[in-house]
Amino acid sequence: MVKVTRNDIILMVANKLKQPFTEEDLVLAVWQTDKTRFGLRGFEQQYPNNNLVKCCLMGKDGLIATGEIIKVKTGVYRAKKTD
């Protein structure tokens, strides 16, 4: 069985958003895709965990570091073109 990582889900969602997108757009879209995995601990069904998404974006092995997500300006991103 193939394990789908948080980064995989974030990248999949980011590619479906209108480009460029805001951090808030991404956080909400990712949470709506998987509330259990991206919800605030103890309140998964009510609130997204924006810190978790930000860590997946900006961490040392995050999607920005790997070049999969491009930071356009503060709080605004776009997915790397795949064409």
C-alpha angles and dihedrals in degrees: 000000000000115000113226109212128210089251090053091054094045091050092048091051093043091055090055095052124092106266126272101029135184125246088246092053090053095045093052095043093049092047092049088053095053116005094174094056098036102032126109108268110265092011100055096142095046107040139029121232101234092178091061092053091046091052090052089051101042106027122115089264093030129132093263092052091050092048095241091116121038120211107225095181137322108322094357124101143165133203117250111262111255099190 
